[in-house]
Amino acid sequence: MNTLHSPPRARFAEKAKSYDAHAKVQAEAAEWLAQWLPPESTCTEVLELGAGTGLFTQHLASQYPNATCTDVSQEMLTVCRERVSGLNYSIQDAWQPLPKPGTWDLITACSLLQWAPDPLEVVNNWAHALATDGRILTAFFIAPTLPEMEVVMGGTGPVQWRSTAQWQDFFTSVGLRIERFETDSRCYTFASAMHFWKAIHGTGATVSRRIKPSALLRFFRDYEDRFPDPKGVYSTWTFCRAELTRA
């Protein structure tokens, strides 16, 4: 079975310059999460994880000019800094324990958490990094996302997306209180199945093993036959946003 995986550090670096051209979904997720940003006066220590090229950073910077923005890739941070100057930037793996535990008033992460290799460990690390009255704002993708791919691939999707119930259980299990939790399904169109595939890979997602050209062509054909749109083909994404505090 071929599955999509979170990009390794080298893959992030490779895609840094071209990421934005393929990141319409991620840009909309950033705008959606930004609607929940609290007033600047309530947060002094602000940390962004997985800043990438700055799609969410630009929203964060308008309210928190002293925010610390991090990513695992120096190349991504370089692009981010070009987009939004004046913030604090540093390399940080979002899956590892965070710096200055117990001090952050606000931790944000957009289009990141769905790739966590061990969600329970990751959200536990984030929870321990919060100040007493701190909060986490995060947006990510949940089931059902890309269900069309699952159909074309014979019932086995490229990613094992987790459900609403699973994520809520992760959060509460590590002592986080769910203040707000919303989902939203959105449909996106692409000129062809090949354009759709390129968009997925253009944001750095990798396939677990090399696909034969004949199999890829068959995927394109089957996808276009089953999920046509007047503008080409369509795909469905389910967004989730959560506001979390220490219980």
C-alpha positions as CSV (number, residue, x, y, z in Angstrom):
1,M,0.0,0.0,0.0
2,N,1.3,3.5,-0.8
3,T,0.7,6.1,1.9
4,L,1.5,9.7,2.2
5,H,3.8,10.8,5.0
6,S,4.8,13.9,6.8
7,P,7.8,15.4,4.9
8,P,11.2,14.7,6.4
9,R,13.5,17.7,7.0
10,A,15.2,17.4,3.6
11,R,11.8,17.3,1.9
12,F,10.8,20.5,3.7
13,A,13.9,22.2,2.5
14,E,13.4,21.0,-1.1
15,K,9.8,22.4,-1.2
16,A,10.4,25.7,0.6
17,K,10.4,27.9,-2.5
18,S,7.5,26.2,-4.3
19,Y,5.3,25.5,-1.3
20,D,3.0,28.5,-1.5
21,A,2.0,27.8,-5.2
22,H,0.4,24.5,-4.1
23,A,-0.9,25.5,-0.6
24,K,-4.4,26.9,-1.2
25,V,-5.9,24.5,1.3
26,Q,-3.3,25.4,3.9
27,A,-3.7,29.1,3.3
28,E,-7.4,28.8,4.0
29,A,-6.8,26.8,7.1
30,A,-4.5,29.7,8.3
31,E,-7.2,32.3,7.7
32,W,-9.8,30.1,9.5
33,L,-7.6,29.6,12.6
34,A,-6.6,33.3,12.7
35,Q,-10.3,34.1,13.5
36,W,-9.7,32.7,16.9
37,L,-6.6,34.6,17.8
38,P,-7.0,36.3,21.3
39,P,-6.3,40.0,21.9
40,E,-2.7,41.0,22.0
41,S,-3.1,42.2,25.6
42,T,-3.8,38.7,26.9
43,C,-0.6,37.1,25.6
44,T,3.0,38.1,26.1
45,E,4.9,34.9,25.3
46,V,3.7,33.6,21.9
47,L,5.1,30.5,20.1
48,E,4.3,29.3,16.6
49,L,5.2,25.7,15.7
50,G,5.6,24.5,12.1
51,A,5.6,28.1,10.8
52,G,6.6,26.8,7.3
53,T,6.6,29.7,4.8
54,G,4.5,31.9,7.0
55,L,0.9,31.4,5.9
56,F,-0.3,31.6,9.5
57,T,2.7,33.7,10.7
58,Q,1.4,36.7,8.7
59,H,-1.8,36.6,10.7
60,L,0.0,36.1,14.0
61,A,2.4,39.0,13.3
62,S,-0.4,41.5,13.0
63,Q,-1.3,41.0,16.6
64,Y,1.9,39.7,18.2
65,P,4.9,41.5,16.9
66,N,7.2,39.8,19.4
67,A,6.1,36.2,18.6
68,T,8.6,33.4,18.3
69,C,8.1,31.5,15.1
70,T,9.7,28.1,14.7
71,D,10.1,25.3,12.1
72,V,12.2,22.2,11.7
73,S,13.5,23.5,8.4
74,Q,15.9,26.5,8.1
75,E,14.9,26.9,4.4
76,M,11.3,27.2,5.4
77,L,12.1,29.8,8.0
78,T,14.1,31.8,5.5
79,V,11.1,32.0,3.3
80,C,8.9,32.8,6.3
81,R,11.3,35.6,7.4
82,E,11.1,37.1,3.9
83,R,7.4,37.2,4.1
84,V,7.1,38.5,7.7
85,S,10.1,40.4,9.1
86,G,10.7,41.5,12.7
87,L,9.7,38.4,14.6
88,N,11.9,36.0,16.5
89,Y,12.8,32.9,14.5
90,S,14.4,29.7,15.6
91,I,14.7,26.0,14.6
92,Q,12.5,23.7,16.6
93,D,11.1,20.2,16.1
94,A,7.4,20.5,17.1
95,W,7.4,16.8,18.0
96,Q,10.1,17.2,20.7
97,P,9.8,18.9,24.1
98,L,9.5,22.6,23.7
99,P,11.8,25.4,25.0
100,K,10.9,27.4,28.2
101,P,8.3,24.9,29.5
102,G,5.5,26.4,31.6
103,T,6.0,29.9,30.2
104,W,4.0,30.2,26.9
105,D,0.8,32.2,27.0
106,L,-0.1,31.1,23.5
107,I,1.1,28.2,21.3
108,T,-0.1,28.0,17.7
109,A,0.2,25.4,15.0
110,C,-1.6,25.3,11.7
111,S,-1.7,22.4,9.2
112,L,0.8,20.5,11.3
113,L,-0.7,18.3,14.0
114,Q,-2.2,15.7,11.6
115,W,1.4,14.6,10.8
116,A,2.3,13.9,14.4
117,P,3.9,10.5,14.7
118,D,2.7,10.1,18.3
119,P,-0.2,12.6,18.8
120,L,-0.5,11.8,22.6
121,E,3.2,12.5,23.2
122,V,3.2,15.6,21.1
123,V,0.1,17.2,22.7
124,N,1.5,16.3,26.1
125,N,4.7,18.2,25.3
126,W,2.6,21.2,24.2
127,A,0.5,21.1,27.3
128,H,3.6,21.1,29.6
129,A,5.0,24.1,27.7
130,L,1.9,26.3,28.5
131,A,1.8,28.9,31.3
132,T,-0.8,28.4,33.9
133,D,-3.4,30.5,32.0
134,G,-1.9,29.7,28.6
135,R,-3.8,28.3,25.6
136,I,-3.1,26.3,22.4
137,L,-4.7,27.3,19.1
138,T,-4.3,24.6,16.4
139,A,-5.9,23.8,13.0
140,F,-5.3,20.5,11.3
141,F,-7.0,18.0,9.0
142,I,-9.2,15.1,10.2
143,A,-11.3,12.3,8.8
144,P,-12.8,12.3,6.3
145,T,-10.1,14.1,4.3
146,L,-9.3,13.1,0.7
147,P,-12.0,10.3,0.7
148,E,-12.0,10.4,-3.1
149,M,-8.4,9.0,-3.0
150,E,-9.6,6.2,-0.7
151,V,-12.2,5.2,-3.2
152,V,-9.8,5.2,-6.2
153,M,-7.2,3.3,-4.2
154,G,-9.7,0.5,-3.4
155,G,-10.8,1.5,0.0
156,T,-7.5,2.2,1.6
157,G,-6.7,5.9,1.8
158,P,-3.2,7.5,1.5
159,V,-3.3,8.8,5.1
160,Q,-4.9,7.3,8.2
161,W,-6.7,10.5,9.2
162,R,-7.9,10.5,12.8
163,S,-11.5,11.2,13.9
164,T,-13.0,14.0,16.0
165,A,-13.4,11.6,18.9
166,Q,-9.7,10.5,18.7
167,W,-8.4,14.0,18.8
168,Q,-10.6,15.0,21.6
169,D,-9.5,12.0,23.6
170,F,-5.8,12.9,23.0
171,F,-6.4,16.4,24.3
172,T,-8.3,15.5,27.4
173,S,-5.9,12.6,28.2
174,V,-3.0,14.9,28.7
175,G,-5.0,17.3,30.9
176,L,-6.1,19.9,28.4
177,R,-9.6,21.4,28.5
178,I,-11.3,21.8,25.1
179,E,-12.6,25.4,25.1
180,R,-13.7,25.4,21.5
181,F,-13.6,22.7,18.8
182,E,-15.1,23.1,15.3
183,T,-14.9,21.2,12.0
184,D,-15.6,22.3,8.4
185,S,-15.6,20.2,5.2
186,R,-14.5,22.1,2.1
187,C,-14.3,21.0,-1.6
188,Y,-11.5,22.0,-3.9
189,T,-11.2,21.7,-7.6
190,F,-8.1,21.0,-9.7
191,A,-7.6,21.2,-13.5
192,S,-6.9,17.4,-13.6
193,A,-6.0,14.5,-11.4
194,M,-2.3,15.2,-12.3
195,H,-2.6,18.8,-11.0
196,F,-4.3,17.4,-7.8
197,W,-1.4,15.0,-7.3
198,K,1.2,17.7,-7.9
199,A,-0.5,19.9,-5.3
200,I,-0.3,17.2,-2.7
201,H,3.3,16.6,-3.4
202,G,4.1,20.3,-3.8
203,T,3.4,20.9,-0.1
204,G,6.0,18.2,0.7
205,A,3.9,15.1,1.4
206,T,5.8,12.0,0.3
207,V,4.7,8.5,-0.8
208,S,5.9,5.6,1.2
209,R,7.3,3.8,-1.9
210,R,7.9,4.6,-5.5
211,I,4.8,4.3,-7.7
212,K,5.2,2.8,-11.2
213,P,4.3,5.2,-14.0
214,S,1.6,2.8,-15.2
215,A,0.0,2.7,-11.8
216,L,0.1,6.5,-11.5
217,L,-1.5,6.9,-14.9
218,R,-4.2,4.5,-13.9
219,F,-4.8,6.5,-10.8
220,F,-5.2,9.7,-12.8
221,R,-7.6,8.0,-15.2
222,D,-9.7,6.5,-12.5
223,Y,-9.8,9.6,-10.4
224,E,-11.0,11.7,-13.4
225,D,-13.7,9.1,-14.2
226,R,-15.1,9.0,-10.7
227,F,-14.7,12.5,-9.4
228,P,-15.2,14.9,-12.3
229,D,-15.9,18.6,-12.0
230,P,-16.7,21.2,-14.6
231,K,-13.3,22.6,-13.9
232,G,-11.5,19.3,-13.8
233,V,-11.6,17.1,-10.6
234,Y,-12.5,17.7,-7.0
235,S,-11.2,16.7,-3.6
236,T,-12.7,17.1,-0.1
237,W,-10.8,18.2,3.0
238,T,-12.1,18.3,6.6
239,F,-10.7,21.1,8.6
240,C,-10.6,21.1,12.4
241,R,-9.7,24.0,14.8
242,A,-9.3,23.7,18.5
243,E,-8.7,26.1,21.4
244,L,-7.2,24.3,24.4
245,T,-6.3,25.3,27.9
246,R,-4.8,23.6,30.9
247,A,-7.5,21.9,32.9
